[in-house]
Amino acid sequence: MLLVNCERDDICPESTPTTPNLIITSFDVSIQENKKNMFDVTIKGEGVDQFLEDYKKVTTDSIVLPLNTATNSVVYKIYTNSTIDNNGTPADESDDIVTGNLDTVTVNYTTEQVYVSRACGYKTVFKDVSITVDTNNWIQFIQPVNNPQSVEDEKATHFKLFH
């Protein structure tokens, strides 16, 4: 008979922070201390067929973007006032045509592995994070909350987007 017991520290609690996402909150460019909703937001990663989960024609004042732990940059296409033509194939997002106000943003960063615990292993944190807007159709500018900006948790805004 084989008995297996887990030590208390052999199980990584769900409450343990893992690799964080980038949080961007939008503000009114005219009254910069006021948050401002973005309407009908649709987001796609460059070179990805599917929409970013939870961002298909939504209204929100903040967005949460995953960063790639295997690279030093990611590119997102962020549409406001978007419309989506499913091209007659509602189950297949790869051929959907998105229109609206499009801005393409590039997020650059360096990665660092941080030891969490024996049970949880490592998480990645992102250092020297910067964002550039490639088109400026609706985004006026984006600024970091801290300089240099790092992304180590998901409890607070990392960047402010003004539109």
Phi and psi in radians as a Rosetta constraint file:
Dihedral C 1 N 2 CA 2 C 2 CIRCULARHARMONIC -1.913 0.35
Dihedral N 2 CA 2 C 2 N 3 CIRCULARHARMONIC 2.203 0.35
Dihedral C 2 N 3 CA 3 C 3 CIRCULARHARMONIC -1.987 0.35
Dihedral N 3 CA 3 C 3 N 4 CIRCULARHARMONIC 2.329 0.35
Dihedral C 3 N 4 CA 4 C 4 CIRCULARHARMONIC -2.133 0.35
Dihedral N 4 CA 4 C 4 N 5 CIRCULARHARMONIC 2.183 0.35
Dihedral C 4 N 5 CA 5 C 5 CIRCULARHARMONIC -2.034 0.35
Dihedral N 5 CA 5 C 5 N 6 CIRCULARHARMONIC 2.511 0.35
Dihedral C 5 N 6 CA 6 C 6 CIRCULARHARMONIC -1.763 0.35
Dihedral N 6 CA 6 C 6 N 7 CIRCULARHARMONIC 2.297 0.35
Dihedral C 6 N 7 CA 7 C 7 CIRCULARHARMONIC -1.261 0.35
Dihedral N 7 CA 7 C 7 N 8 CIRCULARHARMONIC 2.710 0.35
Dihedral C 7 N 8 CA 8 C 8 CIRCULARHARMONIC -0.949 0.35
Dihedral N 8 CA 8 C 8 N 9 CIRCULARHARMONIC -0.667 0.35
Dihedral C 8 N 9 CA 9 C 9 CIRCULARHARMONIC -1.518 0.35
Dihedral N 9 CA 9 C 9 N 10 CIRCULARHARMONIC 0.137 0.35
Dihedral C 9 N 10 CA 10 C 10 CIRCULARHARMONIC -1.550 0.35
Dihedral N 10 CA 10 C 10 N 11 CIRCULARHARMONIC -0.097 0.35
Dihedral C 10 N 11 CA 11 C 11 CIRCULARHARMONIC -2.036 0.35
Dihedral N 11 CA 11 C 11 N 12 CIRCULARHARMONIC 2.199 0.35
Dihedral C 11 N 12 CA 12 C 12 CIRCULARHARMONIC -1.459 0.35
Dihedral N 12 CA 12 C 12 N 13 CIRCULARHARMONIC 1.998 0.35
Dihedral C 12 N 13 CA 13 C 13 CIRCULARHARMONIC -1.102 0.35
Dihedral N 13 CA 13 C 13 N 14 CIRCULARHARMONIC 2.541 0.35
Dihedral C 13 N 14 CA 14 C 14 CIRCULARHARMONIC -1.077 0.35
Dihedral N 14 CA 14 C 14 N 15 CIRCULARHARMONIC -0.414 0.35
Dihedral C 14 N 15 CA 15 C 15 CIRCULARHARMONIC -1.362 0.35
Dihedral N 15 CA 15 C 15 N 16 CIRCULARHARMONIC -0.128 0.35
Dihedral C 15 N 16 CA 16 C 16 CIRCULARHARMONIC -1.252 0.35
Dihedral N 16 CA 16 C 16 N 17 CIRCULARHARMONIC 2.240 0.35
Dihedral C 16 N 17 CA 17 C 17 CIRCULARHARMONIC -1.069 0.35
Dihedral N 17 CA 17 C 17 N 18 CIRCULARHARMONIC 2.357 0.35
Dihedral C 17 N 18 CA 18 C 18 CIRCULARHARMONIC -2.002 0.35
Dihedral N 18 CA 18 C 18 N 19 CIRCULARHARMONIC -2.929 0.35
Dihedral C 18 N 19 CA 19 C 19 CIRCULARHARMONIC -0.967 0.35
Dihedral N 19 CA 19 C 19 N 20 CIRCULARHARMONIC 2.129 0.35
Dihedral C 19 N 20 CA 20 C 20 CIRCULARHARMONIC -1.443 0.35
Dihedral N 20 CA 20 C 20 N 21 CIRCULARHARMONIC 2.780 0.35
Dihedral C 20 N 21 CA 21 C 21 CIRCULARHARMONIC -1.707 0.35
Dihedral N 21 CA 21 C 21 N 22 CIRCULARHARMONIC 2.823 0.35
Dihedral C 21 N 22 CA 22 C 22 CIRCULARHARMONIC -1.491 0.35
Dihedral N 22 CA 22 C 22 N 23 CIRCULARHARMONIC 2.298 0.35
Dihedral C 22 N 23 CA 23 C 23 CIRCULARHARMONIC -1.948 0.35
Dihedral N 23 CA 23 C 23 N 24 CIRCULARHARMONIC 2.179 0.35
Dihedral C 23 N 24 CA 24 C 24 CIRCULARHARMONIC -2.112 0.35
Dihedral N 24 CA 24 C 24 N 25 CIRCULARHARMONIC 2.192 0.35
Dihedral C 24 N 25 CA 25 C 25 CIRCULARHARMONIC -1.920 0.35
Dihedral N 25 CA 25 C 25 N 26 CIRCULARHARMONIC 2.422 0.35
Dihedral C 25 N 26 CA 26 C 26 CIRCULARHARMONIC -1.710 0.35
Dihedral N 26 CA 26 C 26 N 27 CIRCULARHARMONIC 2.511 0.35
Dihedral C 26 N 27 CA 27 C 27 CIRCULARHARMONIC -2.303 0.35
Dihedral N 27 CA 27 C 27 N 28 CIRCULARHARMONIC 2.777 0.35
Dihedral C 27 N 28 CA 28 C 28 CIRCULARHARMONIC -1.324 0.35
Dihedral N 28 CA 28 C 28 N 29 CIRCULARHARMONIC 2.160 0.35
Dihedral C 28 N 29 CA 29 C 29 CIRCULARHARMONIC -1.145 0.35
Dihedral N 29 CA 29 C 29 N 30 CIRCULARHARMONIC -0.452 0.35
Dihedral C 29 N 30 CA 30 C 30 CIRCULARHARMONIC -1.396 0.35
Dihedral N 30 CA 30 C 30 N 31 CIRCULARHARMONIC -0.687 0.35
Dihedral C 30 N 31 CA 31 C 31 CIRCULARHARMONIC -2.184 0.35
Dihedral N 31 CA 31 C 31 N 32 CIRCULARHARMONIC 1.507 0.35
Dihedral C 31 N 32 CA 32 C 32 CIRCULARHARMONIC -1.147 0.35
Dihedral N 32 CA 32 C 32 N 33 CIRCULARHARMONIC -0.232 0.35
Dihedral C 32 N 33 CA 33 C 33 CIRCULARHARMONIC -1.522 0.35
Dihedral N 33 CA 33 C 33 N 34 CIRCULARHARMONIC -0.117 0.35
Dihedral C 33 N 34 CA 34 C 34 CIRCULARHARMONIC -1.654 0.35
Dihedral N 34 CA 34 C 34 N 35 CIRCULARHARMONIC 2.213 0.35
Dihedral C 34 N 35 CA 35 C 35 CIRCULARHARMONIC -1.137 0.35
Dihedral N 35 CA 35 C 35 N 36 CIRCULARHARMONIC 2.665 0.35
Dihedral C 35 N 36 CA 36 C 36 CIRCULARHARMONIC -2.481 0.35
Dihedral N 36 CA 36 C 36 N 37 CIRCULARHARMONIC 2.274 0.35
Dihedral C 36 N 37 CA 37 C 37 CIRCULARHARMONIC -1.176 0.35
Dihedral N 37 CA 37 C 37 N 38 CIRCULARHARMONIC 2.618 0.35
Dihedral C 37 N 38 CA 38 C 38 CIRCULARHARMONIC -1.870 0.35
Dihedral N 38 CA 38 C 38 N 39 CIRCULARHARMONIC 2.310 0.35
Dihedral C 38 N 39 CA 39 C 39 CIRCULARHARMONIC -1.819 0.35
Dihedral N 39 CA 39 C 39 N 40 CIRCULARHARMONIC 2.478 0.35
Dihedral C 39 N 40 CA 40 C 40 CIRCULARHARMONIC 0.864 0.35
Dihedral N 40 CA 40 C 40 N 41 CIRCULARHARMONIC 0.919 0.35
Dihedral C 40 N 41 CA 41 C 41 CIRCULARHARMONIC -1.378 0.35
Dihedral N 41 CA 41 C 41 N 42 CIRCULARHARMONIC 2.286 0.35
Dihedral C 41 N 42 CA 42 C 42 CIRCULARHARMONIC -2.272 0.35
Dihedral N 42 CA 42 C 42 N 43 CIRCULARHARMONIC 2.331 0.35
Dihedral C 42 N 43 CA 43 C 43 CIRCULARHARMONIC -2.258 0.35
Dihedral N 43 CA 43 C 43 N 44 CIRCULARHARMONIC 2.354 0.35
Dihedral C 43 N 44 CA 44 C 44 CIRCULARHARMONIC -2.301 0.35
Dihedral N 44 CA 44 C 44 N 45 CIRCULARHARMONIC 2.434 0.35
Dihedral C 44 N 45 CA 45 C 45 CIRCULARHARMONIC -1.345 0.35
Dihedral N 45 CA 45 C 45 N 46 CIRCULARHARMONIC 2.534 0.35
Dihedral C 45 N 46 CA 46 C 46 CIRCULARHARMONIC -1.107 0.35
Dihedral N 46 CA 46 C 46 N 47 CIRCULARHARMONIC 2.290 0.35
Dihedral C 46 N 47 CA 47 C 47 CIRCULARHARMONIC 1.395 0.35
Dihedral N 47 CA 47 C 47 N 48 CIRCULARHARMONIC 0.183 0.35
Dihedral C 47 N 48 CA 48 C 48 CIRCULARHARMONIC -1.993 0.35
Dihedral N 48 CA 48 C 48 N 49 CIRCULARHARMONIC 2.344 0.35
Dihedral C 48 N 49 CA 49 C 49 CIRCULARHARMONIC -1.357 0.35
Dihedral N 49 CA 49 C 49 N 50 CIRCULARHARMONIC -0.574 0.35
Dihedral C 49 N 50 CA 50 C 50 CIRCULARHARMONIC -1.574 0.35
Dihedral N 50 CA 50 C 50 N 51 CIRCULARHARMONIC 2.720 0.35
Dihedral C 50 N 51 CA 51 C 51 CIRCULARHARMONIC -1.296 0.35
Dihedral N 51 CA 51 C 51 N 52 CIRCULARHARMONIC 2.673 0.35
Dihedral C 51 N 52 CA 52 C 52 CIRCULARHARMONIC -1.112 0.35
Dihedral N 52 CA 52 C 52 N 53 CIRCULARHARMONIC 2.286 0.35
Dihedral C 52 N 53 CA 53 C 53 CIRCULARHARMONIC -0.914 0.35
Dihedral N 53 CA 53 C 53 N 54 CIRCULARHARMONIC 2.346 0.35
Dihedral C 53 N 54 CA 54 C 54 CIRCULARHARMONIC 1.341 0.35
Dihedral N 54 CA 54 C 54 N 55 CIRCULARHARMONIC 0.075 0.35
Dihedral C 54 N 55 CA 55 C 55 CIRCULARHARMONIC -2.250 0.35
Dihedral N 55 CA 55 C 55 N 56 CIRCULARHARMONIC 1.218 0.35
Dihedral C 55 N 56 CA 56 C 56 CIRCULARHARMONIC -2.335 0.35
Dihedral N 56 CA 56 C 56 N 57 CIRCULARHARMONIC 1.656 0.35
Dihedral C 56 N 57 CA 57 C 57 CIRCULARHARMONIC 1.035 0.35
Dihedral N 57 CA 57 C 57 N 58 CIRCULARHARMONIC 0.974 0.35
Dihedral C 57 N 58 CA 58 C 58 CIRCULARHARMONIC -1.969 0.35
Dihedral N 58 CA 58 C 58 N 59 CIRCULARHARMONIC 2.720 0.35
Dihedral C 58 N 59 CA 59 C 59 CIRCULARHARMONIC -1.852 0.35
Dihedral N 59 CA 59 C 59 N 60 CIRCULARHARMONIC 2.244 0.35
Dihedral C 59 N 60 CA 60 C 60 CIRCULARHARMONIC -2.762 0.35
Dihedral N 60 CA 60 C 60 N 61 CIRCULARHARMONIC 2.806 0.35
Dihedral C 60 N 61 CA 61 C 61 CIRCULARHARMONIC -1.887 0.35
Dihedral N 61 CA 61 C 61 N 62 CIRCULARHARMONIC 0.061 0.35
Dihedral C 61 N 62 CA 62 C 62 CIRCULARHARMONIC -2.670 0.35
Dihedral N 62 CA 62 C 62 N 63 CIRCULARHARMONIC 2.686 0.35
Dihedral C 62 N 63 CA 63 C 63 CIRCULARHARMONIC -2.258 0.35
Dihedral N 63 CA 63 C 63 N 64 CIRCULARHARMONIC 2.624 0.35
Dihedral C 63 N 64 CA 64 C 64 CIRCULARHARMONIC -2.094 0.35
Dihedral N 64 CA 64 C 64 N 65 CIRCULARHARMONIC 2.042 0.35
Dihedral C 64 N 65 CA 65 C 65 CIRCULARHARMONIC -1.991 0.35
Dihedral N 65 CA 65 C 65 N 66 CIRCULARHARMONIC 2.253 0.35
Dihedral C 65 N 66 CA 66 C 66 CIRCULARHARMONIC -1.306 0.35
Dihedral N 66 CA 66 C 66 N 67 CIRCULARHARMONIC 2.508 0.35
Dihedral C 66 N 67 CA 67 C 67 CIRCULARHARMONIC -1.869 0.35
Dihedral N 67 CA 67 C 67 N 68 CIRCULARHARMONIC 2.636 0.35
Dihedral C 67 N 68 CA 68 C 68 CIRCULARHARMONIC -1.546 0.35
Dihedral N 68 CA 68 C 68 N 69 CIRCULARHARMONIC 2.103 0.35
Dihedral C 68 N 69 CA 69 C 69 CIRCULARHARMONIC -1.300 0.35
Dihedral N 69 CA 69 C 69 N 70 CIRCULARHARMONIC -0.250 0.35
Dihedral C 69 N 70 CA 70 C 70 CIRCULARHARMONIC -1.668 0.35
Dihedral N 70 CA 70 C 70 N 71 CIRCULARHARMONIC -0.104 0.35
Dihedral C 70 N 71 CA 71 C 71 CIRCULARHARMONIC -2.292 0.35
Dihedral N 71 CA 71 C 71 N 72 CIRCULARHARMONIC 3.120 0.35
Dihedral C 71 N 72 CA 72 C 72 CIRCULARHARMONIC -1.933 0.35
Dihedral N 72 CA 72 C 72 N 73 CIRCULARHARMONIC 0.223 0.35
Dihedral C 72 N 73 CA 73 C 73 CIRCULARHARMONIC -2.842 0.35
Dihedral N 73 CA 73 C 73 N 74 CIRCULARHARMONIC 2.728 0.35
Dihedral C 73 N 74 CA 74 C 74 CIRCULARHARMONIC -2.431 0.35
Dihedral N 74 CA 74 C 74 N 75 CIRCULARHARMONIC 2.677 0.35
Dihedral C 74 N 75 CA 75 C 75 CIRCULARHARMONIC -2.175 0.35
Dihedral N 75 CA 75 C 75 N 76 CIRCULARHARMONIC 2.289 0.35
Dihedral C 75 N 76 CA 76 C 76 CIRCULARHARMONIC -2.154 0.35
Dihedral N 76 CA 76 C 76 N 77 CIRCULARHARMONIC 2.475 0.35
Dihedral C 76 N 77 CA 77 C 77 CIRCULARHARMONIC -1.755 0.35
Dihedral N 77 CA 77 C 77 N 78 CIRCULARHARMONIC 2.027 0.35
Dihedral C 77 N 78 CA 78 C 78 CIRCULARHARMONIC -1.999 0.35
Dihedral N 78 CA 78 C 78 N 79 CIRCULARHARMONIC 2.047 0.35
Dihedral C 78 N 79 CA 79 C 79 CIRCULARHARMONIC -1.844 0.35
Dihedral N 79 CA 79 C 79 N 80 CIRCULARHARMONIC 2.442 0.35
Dihedral C 79 N 80 CA 80 C 80 CIRCULARHARMONIC -2.018 0.35
Dihedral N 80 CA 80 C 80 N 81 CIRCULARHARMONIC 2.810 0.35
Dihedral C 80 N 81 CA 81 C 81 CIRCULARHARMONIC 0.863 0.35
Dihedral N 81 CA 81 C 81 N 82 CIRCULARHARMONIC 0.746 0.35
Dihedral C 81 N 82 CA 82 C 82 CIRCULARHARMONIC -1.446 0.35
Dihedral N 82 CA 82 C 82 N 83 CIRCULARHARMONIC 2.670 0.35
Dihedral C 82 N 83 CA 83 C 83 CIRCULARHARMONIC -2.232 0.35
Dihedral N 83 CA 83 C 83 N 84 CIRCULARHARMONIC 2.616 0.35
Dihedral C 83 N 84 CA 84 C 84 CIRCULARHARMONIC -2.226 0.35
Dihedral N 84 CA 84 C 84 N 85 CIRCULARHARMONIC 2.149 0.35
Dihedral C 84 N 85 CA 85 C 85 CIRCULARHARMONIC -1.737 0.35
Dihedral N 85 CA 85 C 85 N 86 CIRCULARHARMONIC 1.974 0.35
Dihedral C 85 N 86 CA 86 C 86 CIRCULARHARMONIC -1.359 0.35
Dihedral N 86 CA 86 C 86 N 87 CIRCULARHARMONIC 0.079 0.35
Dihedral C 86 N 87 CA 87 C 87 CIRCULARHARMONIC 1.046 0.35
Dihedral N 87 CA 87 C 87 N 88 CIRCULARHARMONIC 0.459 0.35
Dihedral C 87 N 88 CA 88 C 88 CIRCULARHARMONIC 1.375 0.35
Dihedral N 88 CA 88 C 88 N 89 CIRCULARHARMONIC 0.092 0.35
Dihedral C 88 N 89 CA 89 C 89 CIRCULARHARMONIC -2.270 0.35
Dihedral N 89 CA 89 C 89 N 90 CIRCULARHARMONIC 1.363 0.35
Dihedral C 89 N 90 CA 90 C 90 CIRCULARHARMONIC -1.056 0.35
Dihedral N 90 CA 90 C 90 N 91 CIRCULARHARMONIC -0.432 0.35
Dihedral C 90 N 91 CA 91 C 91 CIRCULARHARMONIC -1.484 0.35
Dihedral N 91 CA 91 C 91 N 92 CIRCULARHARMONIC -0.195 0.35
Dihedral C 91 N 92 CA 92 C 92 CIRCULARHARMONIC -2.013 0.35
Dihedral N 92 CA 92 C 92 N 93 CIRCULARHARMONIC 1.787 0.35
Dihedral C 92 N 93 CA 93 C 93 CIRCULARHARMONIC -1.324 0.35
Dihedral N 93 CA 93 C 93 N 94 CIRCULARHARMONIC -0.262 0.35
Dihedral C 93 N 94 CA 94 C 94 CIRCULARHARMONIC -1.143 0.35
Dihedral N 94 CA 94 C 94 N 95 CIRCULARHARMONIC -0.406 0.35
Dihedral C 94 N 95 CA 95 C 95 CIRCULARHARMONIC -1.887 0.35
Dihedral N 95 CA 95 C 95 N 96 CIRCULARHARMONIC 0.174 0.35
Dihedral C 95 N 96 CA 96 C 96 CIRCULARHARMONIC -1.185 0.35
Dihedral N 96 CA 96 C 96 N 97 CIRCULARHARMONIC 2.528 0.35
Dihedral C 96 N 97 CA 97 C 97 CIRCULARHARMONIC -1.930 0.35
Dihedral N 97 CA 97 C 97 N 98 CIRCULARHARMONIC 2.084 0.35
Dihedral C 97 N 98 CA 98 C 98 CIRCULARHARMONIC -1.832 0.35
Dihedral N 98 CA 98 C 98 N 99 CIRCULARHARMONIC 2.314 0.35
Dihedral C 98 N 99 CA 99 C 99 CIRCULARHARMONIC -2.216 0.35
Dihedral N 99 CA 99 C 99 N 100 CIRCULARHARMONIC 2.829 0.35
Dihedral C 99 N 100 CA 100 C 100 CIRCULARHARMONIC 2.499 0.35
Dihedral N 100 CA 100 C 100 N 101 CIRCULARHARMONIC -2.875 0.35
Dihedral C 100 N 101 CA 101 C 101 CIRCULARHARMONIC -1.443 0.35
Dihedral N 101 CA 101 C 101 N 102 CIRCULARHARMONIC 1.918 0.35
Dihedral C 101 N 102 CA 102 C 102 CIRCULARHARMONIC -1.823 0.35
Dihedral N 102 CA 102 C 102 N 103 CIRCULARHARMONIC 2.273 0.35
Dihedral C 102 N 103 CA 103 C 103 CIRCULARHARMONIC -2.201 0.35
Dihedral N 103 CA 103 C 103 N 104 CIRCULARHARMONIC 2.418 0.35
Dihedral C 103 N 104 CA 104 C 104 CIRCULARHARMONIC -1.820 0.35
Dihedral N 104 CA 104 C 104 N 105 CIRCULARHARMONIC 2.191 0.35
Dihedral C 104 N 105 CA 105 C 105 CIRCULARHARMONIC -2.039 0.35
Dihedral N 105 CA 105 C 105 N 106 CIRCULARHARMONIC 2.458 0.35
Dihedral C 105 N 106 CA 106 C 106 CIRCULARHARMONIC -2.003 0.35
Dihedral N 106 CA 106 C 106 N 107 CIRCULARHARMONIC 2.230 0.35
Dihedral C 106 N 107 CA 107 C 107 CIRCULARHARMONIC -1.887 0.35
Dihedral N 107 CA 107 C 107 N 108 CIRCULARHARMONIC 2.110 0.35
Dihedral C 107 N 108 CA 108 C 108 CIRCULARHARMONIC -1.943 0.35
Dihedral N 108 CA 108 C 108 N 109 CIRCULARHARMONIC 2.573 0.35
Dihedral C 108 N 109 CA 109 C 109 CIRCULARHARMONIC -2.938 0.35
Dihedral N 109 CA 109 C 109 N 110 CIRCULARHARMONIC 2.950 0.35
Dihedral C 109 N 110 CA 110 C 110 CIRCULARHARMONIC -2.008 0.35
Dihedral N 110 CA 110 C 110 N 111 CIRCULARHARMONIC 2.676 0.35
Dihedral C 110 N 111 CA 111 C 111 CIRCULARHARMONIC -1.915 0.35
Dihedral N 111 CA 111 C 111 N 112 CIRCULARHARMONIC 2.653 0.35
Dihedral C 111 N 112 CA 112 C 112 CIRCULARHARMONIC -2.470 0.35
Dihedral N 112 CA 112 C 112 N 113 CIRCULARHARMONIC 2.288 0.35
Dihedral C 112 N 113 CA 113 C 113 CIRCULARHARMONIC -1.487 0.35
Dihedral N 113 CA 113 C 113 N 114 CIRCULARHARMONIC 2.257 0.35
Dihedral C 113 N 114 CA 114 C 114 CIRCULARHARMONIC -2.116 0.35
Dihedral N 114 CA 114 C 114 N 115 CIRCULARHARMONIC 2.228 0.35
Dihedral C 114 N 115 CA 115 C 115 CIRCULARHARMONIC -1.254 0.35
Dihedral N 115 CA 115 C 115 N 116 CIRCULARHARMONIC 2.237 0.35
Dihedral C 115 N 116 CA 116 C 116 CIRCULARHARMONIC -1.706 0.35
Dihedral N 116 CA 116 C 116 N 117 CIRCULARHARMONIC -0.990 0.35
Dihedral C 116 N 117 CA 117 C 117 CIRCULARHARMONIC -2.995 0.35
Dihedral N 117 CA 117 C 117 N 118 CIRCULARHARMONIC 2.995 0.35
Dihedral C 117 N 118 CA 118 C 118 CIRCULARHARMONIC -1.077 0.35
Dihedral N 118 CA 118 C 118 N 119 CIRCULARHARMONIC -0.722 0.35
Dihedral C 118 N 119 CA 119 C 119 CIRCULARHARMONIC -1.299 0.35
Dihedral N 119 CA 119 C 119 N 120 CIRCULARHARMONIC -0.609 0.35
Dihedral C 119 N 120 CA 120 C 120 CIRCULARHARMONIC -1.661 0.35
Dihedral N 120 CA 120 C 120 N 121 CIRCULARHARMONIC -0.350 0.35
Dihedral C 120 N 121 CA 121 C 121 CIRCULARHARMONIC 1.343 0.35
Dihedral N 121 CA 121 C 121 N 122 CIRCULARHARMONIC -2.340 0.35
Dihedral C 121 N 122 CA 122 C 122 CIRCULARHARMONIC -1.973 0.35
Dihedral N 122 CA 122 C 122 N 123 CIRCULARHARMONIC 2.739 0.35
Dihedral C 122 N 123 CA 123 C 123 CIRCULARHARMONIC -2.229 0.35
Dihedral N 123 CA 123 C 123 N 124 CIRCULARHARMONIC 2.801 0.35
Dihedral C 123 N 124 CA 124 C 124 CIRCULARHARMONIC -1.770 0.35
Dihedral N 124 CA 124 C 124 N 125 CIRCULARHARMONIC 2.347 0.35
Dihedral C 124 N 125 CA 125 C 125 CIRCULARHARMONIC -2.002 0.35
Dihedral N 125 CA 125 C 125 N 126 CIRCULARHARMONIC 2.720 0.35
Dihedral C 125 N 126 CA 126 C 126 CIRCULARHARMONIC -1.993 0.35
Dihedral N 126 CA 126 C 126 N 127 CIRCULARHARMONIC 2.228 0.35
Dihedral C 126 N 127 CA 127 C 127 CIRCULARHARMONIC -1.994 0.35
Dihedral N 127 CA 127 C 127 N 128 CIRCULARHARMONIC 2.766 0.35
Dihedral C 127 N 128 CA 128 C 128 CIRCULARHARMONIC 0.862 0.35
Dihedral N 128 CA 128 C 128 N 129 CIRCULARHARMONIC 0.846 0.35
Dihedral C 128 N 129 CA 129 C 129 CIRCULARHARMONIC -1.366 0.35
Dihedral N 129 CA 129 C 129 N 130 CIRCULARHARMONIC 2.311 0.35
Dihedral C 129 N 130 CA 130 C 130 CIRCULARHARMONIC -2.402 0.35
Dihedral N 130 CA 130 C 130 N 131 CIRCULARHARMONIC 2.676 0.35
Dihedral C 130 N 131 CA 131 C 131 CIRCULARHARMONIC -2.241 0.35
Dihedral N 131 CA 131 C 131 N 132 CIRCULARHARMONIC 2.319 0.35
Dihedral C 131 N 132 CA 132 C 132 CIRCULARHARMONIC -2.059 0.35
Dihedral N 132 CA 132 C 132 N 133 CIRCULARHARMONIC 2.510 0.35
Dihedral C 132 N 133 CA 133 C 133 CIRCULARHARMONIC -1.812 0.35
Dihedral N 133 CA 133 C 133 N 134 CIRCULARHARMONIC 2.126 0.35
Dihedral C 133 N 134 CA 134 C 134 CIRCULARHARMONIC -1.504 0.35
Dihedral N 134 CA 134 C 134 N 135 CIRCULARHARMONIC -0.280 0.35
Dihedral C 134 N 135 CA 135 C 135 CIRCULARHARMONIC -2.219 0.35
Dihedral N 135 CA 135 C 135 N 136 CIRCULARHARMONIC -0.602 0.35
Dihedral C 135 N 136 CA 136 C 136 CIRCULARHARMONIC 0.983 0.35
Dihedral N 136 CA 136 C 136 N 137 CIRCULARHARMONIC 0.843 0.35
Dihedral C 136 N 137 CA 137 C 137 CIRCULARHARMONIC -1.412 0.35
Dihedral N 137 CA 137 C 137 N 138 CIRCULARHARMONIC -0.710 0.35
Dihedral C 137 N 138 CA 138 C 138 CIRCULARHARMONIC -2.277 0.35
Dihedral N 138 CA 138 C 138 N 139 CIRCULARHARMONIC -0.463 0.35
Dihedral C 138 N 139 CA 139 C 139 CIRCULARHARMONIC -1.418 0.35
Dihedral N 139 CA 139 C 139 N 140 CIRCULARHARMONIC 2.143 0.35
Dihedral C 139 N 140 CA 140 C 140 CIRCULARHARMONIC -1.396 0.35
Dihedral N 140 CA 140 C 140 N 141 CIRCULARHARMONIC -0.823 0.35
Dihedral C 140 N 141 CA 141 C 141 CIRCULARHARMONIC -2.914 0.35
Dihedral N 141 CA 141 C 141 N 142 CIRCULARHARMONIC 2.827 0.35
Dihedral C 141 N 142 CA 142 C 142 CIRCULARHARMONIC -2.231 0.35
Dihedral N 142 CA 142 C 142 N 143 CIRCULARHARMONIC 2.350 0.35
Dihedral C 142 N 143 CA 143 C 143 CIRCULARHARMONIC -2.297 0.35
Dihedral N 143 CA 143 C 143 N 144 CIRCULARHARMONIC 2.525 0.35
Dihedral C 143 N 144 CA 144 C 144 CIRCULARHARMONIC -1.273 0.35
Dihedral N 144 CA 144 C 144 N 145 CIRCULARHARMONIC 2.663 0.35
Dihedral C 144 N 145 CA 145 C 145 CIRCULARHARMONIC -1.290 0.35
Dihedral N 145 CA 145 C 145 N 146 CIRCULARHARMONIC -0.649 0.35
Dihedral C 145 N 146 CA 146 C 146 CIRCULARHARMONIC -2.162 0.35
Dihedral N 146 CA 146 C 146 N 147 CIRCULARHARMONIC 2.750 0.35
Dihedral C 146 N 147 CA 147 C 147 CIRCULARHARMONIC -2.380 0.35
Dihedral N 147 CA 147 C 147 N 148 CIRCULARHARMONIC 1.963 0.35
Dihedral C 147 N 148 CA 148 C 148 CIRCULARHARMONIC -1.314 0.35
Dihedral N 148 CA 148 C 148 N 149 CIRCULARHARMONIC 2.627 0.35
Dihedral C 148 N 149 CA 149 C 149 CIRCULARHARMONIC -1.608 0.35
Dihedral N 149 CA 149 C 149 N 150 CIRCULARHARMONIC 2.342 0.35
Dihedral C 149 N 150 CA 150 C 150 CIRCULARHARMONIC -2.152 0.35
Dihedral N 150 CA 150 C 150 N 151 CIRCULARHARMONIC 2.779 0.35
Dihedral C 150 N 151 CA 151 C 151 CIRCULARHARMONIC -2.131 0.35
Dihedral N 151 CA 151 C 151 N 152 CIRCULARHARMONIC 1.769 0.35
Dihedral C 151 N 152 CA 152 C 152 CIRCULARHARMONIC -2.078 0.35
Dihedral N 152 CA 152 C 152 N 153 CIRCULARHARMONIC -0.292 0.35
Dihedral C 152 N 153 CA 153 C 153 CIRCULARHARMONIC -2.588 0.35
Dihedral N 153 CA 153 C 153 N 154 CIRCULARHARMONIC 3.044 0.35
Dihedral C 153 N 154 CA 154 C 154 CIRCULARHARMONIC -2.050 0.35
Dihedral N 154 CA 154 C 154 N 155 CIRCULARHARMONIC 0.538 0.35
Dihedral C 154 N 155 CA 155 C 155 CIRCULARHARMONIC -1.713 0.35
Dihedral N 155 CA 155 C 155 N 156 CIRCULARHARMONIC -0.228 0.35
Dihedral C 155 N 156 CA 156 C 156 CIRCULARHARMONIC -2.530 0.35
Dihedral N 156 CA 156 C 156 N 157 CIRCULARHARMONIC 2.812 0.35
Dihedral C 156 N 157 CA 157 C 157 CIRCULARHARMONIC -1.147 0.35
Dihedral N 157 CA 157 C 157 N 158 CIRCULARHARMONIC 2.403 0.35
Dihedral C 157 N 158 CA 158 C 158 CIRCULARHARMONIC -1.746 0.35
Dihedral N 158 CA 158 C 158 N 159 CIRCULARHARMONIC -0.600 0.35
Dihedral C 158 N 159 CA 159 C 159 CIRCULARHARMONIC -2.369 0.35
Dihedral N 159 CA 159 C 159 N 160 CIRCULARHARMONIC 2.649 0.35
Dihedral C 159 N 160 CA 160 C 160 CIRCULARHARMONIC -1.943 0.35
Dihedral N 160 CA 160 C 160 N 161 CIRCULARHARMONIC 2.269 0.35
Dihedral C 160 N 161 CA 161 C 161 CIRCULARHARMONIC -1.876 0.35
Dihedral N 161 CA 161 C 161 N 162 CIRCULARHARMONIC 2.224 0.35
Dihedral C 161 N 162 CA 162 C 162 CIRCULARHARMONIC -1.920 0.35
Dihedral N 162 CA 162 C 162 N 163 CIRCULARHARMONIC 2.255 0.35
